């Protein structure tokens, strides 16, 4: 690692870590620096999966967040660069064993090892000080955008935003187990991972769109960029499994918003040797994961599913973006983009409704929500595409490669 990074300010926090705005010391380039504390095997497993997926995407697509580098924190002020193509062996071991290597085990080992063994362990632990860290933190989070930037613009949306009644059921997220890789070096105890990524100054998709007046041209640009990003990921055999507006970031450019798919903590890569996402044979997954309003019916039902679950999540997002459909989670004041089904006084996620009734007729556009402040309803070609994306049968949905072409042609057809 040749660059040092300086931290400017915290821009977000969440369940897993903290994100800072920072700069590369040599070039001055602005970056987002995410600190992920390695406090539990469950967290470590998620971090390794995110790191592996981001390395696979590299910097090869403008609509996927770019990873600049990864550092291991081995002491209060000591960082060690992680070599490209490698995973830290001790973190992989923690995820596989279900306990953090270097805490309970090391305490027991220290009581039984000889003085020479202790000396070797100490030398190995201190060998990570290749450079002095200029990073300082006192908090832990996992958001890429500043919560202070988030605004609820009720004057730009409907006078009354529907509220979804929270279900009493808790759906634990099962995270994929990382693959063991050999690592020649590394500390016996890693305190945290630091991911250095490109910085997105437009916040997430919720903040970006809901803080601006409705604009059809902007909406069409968003859905086309998202379809391109997912086609790219699926070609690499990466299934995101948690597509939602919170996990889509926006970079502001002179030519308009540049959309970036981010947060690969729940992503899964298909095995080598399969016929691929677009072939007749698709790898199936079984872990129930995602966010309620964007989960596909087969995921809601606890069935095995394929990359087509991502297509359903995109369909929910596209519908919400094009018609500016929003909701509030109970107890929250922050609007979120998402499609749903009205059930009595409450809202039901579309995937859950289709899981209960696969023959449910989805009405696009949602005429009951039309108002002068909203953009015009999507045209017939786009409505047909949305219905196909939201089909209860995964095989009836277009693949990611087909979707990219169909989005472009549908937007052009409706514009004529």
N, C-alpha and C positions, 0 to 999 in steps of 0.2 A: 504494500500500500504506500503510494508515494504522496498522496494528498492528506492533509489534515483538514478537519471540518470544524467550523466554529458555529455555535448555537446562537441564534438571535432571540427567539421567543418561542413559547409553547403555543401551538395552534390547535391542539385537540387532545382529548383524553377519553378513554373508554374502559372496557372490561379487561383488556389485555396489556395495554402499555400506554405510552405517551408519544406524541409526534411533535417535532420541533421544526420551525423554519430555520435553515442554516445556510452556510455558504462554503464553497470550496476555498480553502485558504490561498491556493496558488492562482486560481482562475477567477475567483469571485462569483462563480456561477451559483445561483440560488438552488437549493435542494431541500427536500423533505427528509428528515432524519427520524426514524421510528425506533424507539427503544422498547424491546420486548423482554421483560424480566423472566428468567428461567426458574420459576418458583415451583412448578408442578409438572409432572410428566404429560398431563393433558395439554397444557399450554405449549410445552416444548414440541409435542407432536404437531400441533397446529402451525407453529412457527416454521418447522422444517418443511412441512408441506407447502407453505407459502413461498419459502425460499426456493424450493425445487421448481415450482411452477414458474416463478419469476425468472429464474435462470434459463428455463427452457424458452421463454418468450424473448429473452434478451432485449434488444432495442430494435426489433425487426418490424414493428407495426406502429404507426402513429397513434392508434386508438387503444393501445394497451400500455399501462404504466410501465416506465422503464426503471430497472434496477441498476444503480451505478456501482454498488459494492456492499459488502457485508463485513462487519467487525464483531469479534468476540470480546466481551468485557470479562477479564479474568481477575480484576482487582478494582478497588475504588477509583484508581486513576490509571489503569492499565488496559489498553486495547490491543488486540491481536488481529491482523487482517486474515480473513478466511480465503484460502486460495481458490481460484475458479475451478469448478468441477468437483469440489470436495464438500463433504458434510462433516461437521464436528462429531467425531466418534462417540464422545462421552454423552452428547445430547441424544444421539441415536440410541445409545444404550439406555438412557433414562426413559425414552419413549417406549422402548421395547419391554423393559423390565417393570414399568409402572411405578418407578420410584426415582427420585432425582439423585443421580450419581454425585457423590462428593459431600453429602450431608450425613445421613445416618450411617451409610456404609463406611465412609471415610473416618467418622468418629470412632467406629469400632476398630478399623484397621490401624489407626494411630496408636491405639492402646496396646496392640499386639506386635506391631512391626519393630524391627531392630532400629538402632540409631542410624545405621547406614541407609536403610530404606527411607527413613524420615528425611534424611538429607537429600536423597535423590528426588523425593516428592517435592521438597521445597524448591530445589533447583529447577525442576520441570515447571512448577507453578509460576516461578518468577521469570521464566524464559520468554513470556509473552510480551515483555515490555519493549517492543521494537520502537515505540515512539511514545511520547507523552500525550495523553489525551487532553484535548481542550474542550471536551464535552462535559457538561455538568448538568445533573438532573436531580429533582427531588420528587418526581411523580411518574406514573405509569399509565399509558393510554394507547388506543388503537384506531383513532380517527385521523383522517388526512386533512380535514378542513376544520377551521376554527369555529367553535360553537358560538363565539361572539359575532360571527358573520351571519349566522343563520337568522332569518327574519320570517315572520308570519305576515304575509301581505293579504289580509282578508279583503281589502278593497280591490285586489286584482283577481280574486276568485269568487266563489259563490257566497251569498250572504250568510248561509249556514252550511258549514262543512259537516258532512255525516260523521258520526262517531261510531266506532266499532266496539261492541261489547266484548270484553276480554274473556276468553275461555278459561275455565279453571284448570284445564289440562296443561301440563308442562311437557314440551317436546325436547328432550335432551338431544344435543347434536353429537352424532358419532363421527369422529374424525378419522381419516384414513391413516393407517400405520405407515411411517416412512420406510424407505429402503435402506438397509445397512450398507454403508460405504466405508472403505478403508481410509483412515486418516493417519498420516505418519506422526503428526505432532498435535498438540492441543492441551489445554489445561485440564487438570483433573476435575476442576469445578468451574463451570462457566456461569457467571452471574447474570449475563444478559446478552442478547443479540441486538446489534444495531444495523438496521437496514437503511441504506442511503439511496434515495429515489428521486426522480424528477419532481419538481414542485408544481402544483396546480393552483393557480391564483383565483380560479373562479368558484372554488368550493365544490360541493357535491351537486348532483343533478337536481335534487329537491331545491336547494338554495338558489341555484342558478336560474331555473325556470320560474319558480314561484316568486322571485324578487323582480321579475320583469313582466311587462304586459304580454298577453298572448300574441304569438307571431307564427303563422303557418310555415313560412319559409325556414325559420329557425327550427321548428319542430321536425320538419322533413329532414333537415341536415342531421339532427340528433339521431333519428331512427336509422338513417342510412349509415352513419358512422358506427353505431352500435352493431348493426347487422354485419358490417365488415369486420369488426373486432371479433365477434363470436365465430364467424367463418374461419378466421385465422387461428383462433384457439382450437377449434375442433379439428382443423387440419393437423395440428400438433398433437391431437388426441388428448387435449385438456378439456375436461368438463368443469365448469366453474362451480355450479351447484348452489350459488347464493347470489344470483343476479337480482339487484334491486337498486333504486335510485341512490341510496346511501353509498353503494359500492361503485358508483360511476362518478368520476371526477371531471372537472372542466378546466381546461387551460385557455385563457383569453389571448387571442392573437388578432392582429390587424385584419385578417381574413375571416374572422368569426370564431365561434367556440370550437375548440378541439376536444373531443370527447375521449376519456380514458377509462377503460375498465380496470378496476383495481380490487384489492383484497382477495387473495387467493388462498386464504386459510382453510377453506372447506373444499377446495378444488381437488380433482382426482385425475390422474393420468392413466389412460388405458395401457394394457400391457403390450410389449413389443410382439410382433408376429401376428396380431389380430388383423382383420381385414379393414380395420379403420372405422371411424364414425360414419363415413358415407357409404360403406359397403353393406352387403346383405347381413353380415354378422356384426352385431354391435355388442360391446361389453356391457354387462348389466351390473348395477350397483344396488346395494341394499340399505345403506345407512340413511336414516331419516334426518335430513338436514336442510337448512334454508330458512327463509323468513315467511311467516304465515301467508301474507297477501300475495306472494309471488311463487309459492310452491305448486307444482303440478299435481293433478288429481292422483296419479299413481304414487307420488311421494306421500301425499296425505293418507292414502290407503295402506301404507306400509308395504307396498309391492316392490318388486325389483324394477329398476328403471334404467334408462339409457341417457345419452346426450340429448335426446329429445325433450327432456325435462327443462333444459336451458331454453329451448325454443318457446315453451309455454311461459316461462318467466319473462322472456323478452316480449311476448304477446301482451301480457299484463302491463308491462312498462310502456310499450308502444301505444296501447289504447289510452292509458292515463296521460301520456305526453300529448297525443294528438287532440284529445278532448279536454285536457286539464281536469281530470278527475282526481279529487283529493279526499282524504279521510283523516280522522284523528283517532289515535289509539286512546282508550279510556285512561284518563289521568294525565294525558299529554296535551300541550298547547301548540305543538309544532305540526303543521300540515305536512302530509306526505302524499306523493303521487302514487296512485294505485287503483286498479279496477276491482269491483266487488259486486255482490248480489245483495239486494235489500231483502231482509227477512223480518217482517213486522217492523219494529222500531230500530232494529239493529242491522249491522252489516255483517256479511259473511264473506270470507275470502273466496274468490272465484274457483280456485282449485278444490277447496273443501266442498263447495256446492256441487261441482261436477263429480266429485268422488261419491257423494250421496246420491246424485241423480245424473248419470252419464247422458241422459236424453234431454237435459235442461237446454232450453232455447236461449242462447245468448243474444241480446239485442244490441247491435252496433249500428249507428251511434246510440248513445244512451239519451234518448230524446227528453226524458224527464229532467235532465241536467242542463239543457240548452238555455242560454241566456245571452243577451247582447254583448256582455263583457267577455264571452268565451270565443275562441276561434271558430270559424265555420266548421261544420261536421266533415269528417273525412269522406272522400268520394267513394264511389261504388267499388273500384278496384282495390283500394286500401281496406275497405270494410271486408271484402271477401278474403283478402290476405289475413287480416286479423282473426277472422272466424276460423281459418285453417290453422293458424298458430295456436289457437285456444281449443282445438279439438280435444275431446276427452280421450280419444284413442291416439296414443303417441305416434303410431305408424301413419296416421292421417296428417300429421303435421309436416311441413316442409323441413328438409334438412338445412343445416346452416349454409351450405353452399348454394342450395336452391333459394334460400331466403334472401341472400345478398342480391341475387339477380331479380327476384320478384319484387323486393322493396323498391329498387330503382325503376323498374318498369311500371309498377303501380303508381308511384308518385308522378312519373312522366305522363301516364295515361290520364290521371285525374286533373293534371294541370292543363290539358288541352281543351 
